[in-house]
């Protein structure tokens, strides 16, 4: 924390640096925040996808990690205002195989859990579209 205080002091000023003293940095505070951040980010992206005026496309990948476990990566591209955003939306370990049915089950579970609508999914040349 001392380095952050020095940085804040030089960048923003003495008053802001003094406020850094009130920031709680106990092990539990840091641990809880680390656990909450991916959930918060995921919820924000899902909300933006649902609000996207022009829908979105998805891309899936199933790489194998260093322990030979297969991971399902689900990327989403959507519009937000006048910008196109691309985000990693989900990482899920596939416990069985990389067969289409196993990938679909993982994706379908994610769609249902997050109330994404399969009916709004259309195929595009570069992937799928989800409104």
C-alpha positions in Angstrom: 0.0 0.0 0.0 2.8 2.5 0.6 3.7 2.5 -3.2 0.0 3.1 -4.1 -0.1 6.0 -1.6 3.0 7.6 -3.2 1.6 7.1 -6.7 -1.7 8.6 -5.8 0.0 11.5 -4.0 2.0 12.4 -7.1 -0.8 11.8 -9.6 -3.8 13.2 -7.8 -2.7 15.0 -4.7 -2.2 14.8 -0.9 -5.9 14.6 -0.1 -6.4 11.6 -2.3 -3.3 9.9 -0.9 -4.7 10.4 2.6 -7.9 8.6 1.6 -5.9 5.5 0.6 -5.3 4.9 4.3 -9.0 4.0 4.8 -8.9 1.3 2.2 -9.2 -2.1 3.8 -6.7 -4.6 2.5 -7.1 -7.6 4.8 -6.6 -11.0 3.3 -10.3 -11.7 3.4 -11.1 -8.4 1.7 -8.7 -9.1 -1.2 -9.8 -12.7 -1.4 -13.5 -11.8 -1.5 -12.9 -9.1 -4.2 -11.0 -11.5 -6.4 -13.8 -14.0 -6.2 -16.5 -11.4 -6.9 -14.8 -9.7 -9.9 -15.3 -12.4 -12.5 -19.0 -12.8 -11.5 -19.5 -9.0 -11.7 -17.8 -8.7 -15.1 -19.8 -11.7 -16.5 -23.1 -10.1 -15.3 -22.1 -6.8 -16.9 -21.3 -8.4 -20.3 -24.5 -10.6 -20.2 -26.5 -7.5 -19.5 -24.9 -5.6 -22.4 -25.4 -8.6 -24.8 -29.1 -8.6 -23.9 -29.3 -4.8 -24.4 -27.4 -4.9 -27.7 -29.6 -3.3 -30.4 -28.1 -5.3 -33.3 -27.7 -8.7 -31.6 -24.3 -10.4 -31.3 -22.2 -13.2 -32.6 -20.6 -16.0 -30.6 -17.4 -18.0 -31.2 -16.4 -21.1 -29.4 -13.0 -22.7 -28.8 -12.1 -25.8 -27.0 -8.4 -25.8 -26.2 -6.6 -28.3 -23.9 -4.8 -27.0 -20.9 -1.5 -28.2 -19.5 -3.2 -31.0 -17.5 -5.0 -32.3 -20.7 -8.3 -31.0 -19.5 -10.5 -29.5 -22.3 -11.8 -26.0 -21.7 -14.8 -24.5 -23.5 -14.2 -20.8 -24.3 -17.2 -18.8 -25.3 -16.5 -15.4 -26.9 -19.2 -12.9 -27.7 -19.2 -9.9 -30.0 -21.9 -7.3 -29.6 -22.7 -3.7 -30.2 -22.7 -1.1 -27.5 -23.6 2.3 -28.7 -21.6 2.9 -31.8 -18.9 0.4 -30.8 -18.4 -3.3 -31.4 -17.1 -5.1 -28.4 -15.6 -8.6 -28.1 -15.5 -10.3 -24.7 -14.6 -13.7 -23.2 -17.9 -14.6 -21.7 -17.4 -18.1 -20.3 -14.7 -20.7 -19.5 -16.0 -24.1 -18.6 -14.1 -27.4 -18.3 -15.6 -30.1 -20.4 -15.6 -33.2 -18.3 -16.2 -35.7 -21.1 -15.2 -34.9 -24.7 -15.1 -32.2 -27.3 -18.0 -33.8 -29.2 -20.6 -31.4 -30.4 -23.2 -32.7 -28.0 -21.0 -32.1 -25.0 -20.2 -28.6 -26.2 -23.8 -27.9 -26.9 -24.8 -29.1 -23.4 -22.3 -26.7 -21.8 -23.5 -23.8 -23.9 -27.1 -24.6 -23.5 -26.8 -24.7 -19.7 -25.1 -21.3 -19.8 -27.8 -19.9 -22.1 -30.6 -21.1 -19.7 -28.8 -20.0 -16.6 -28.4 -16.5 -18.0 -31.7 -16.3 -19.8 -30.2 -16.0 -23.3 -32.7 -16.9 -26.0 -31.7 -19.6 -28.5 -34.6 -18.4 -30.8 -32.6 -15.3 -31.6 -29.6 -17.3 -32.8 -28.9 -17.2 -36.5 -25.9 -18.4 -38.5 -23.5 -16.0 -40.1 -20.4 -16.5 -42.2 -18.1 -15.6 -39.3 -20.0 -17.4 -36.5 -23.4 -17.4 -35.0 -25.7 -14.4 -34.2 -27.6 -14.0 -31.0 -29.9 -11.0 -30.6 
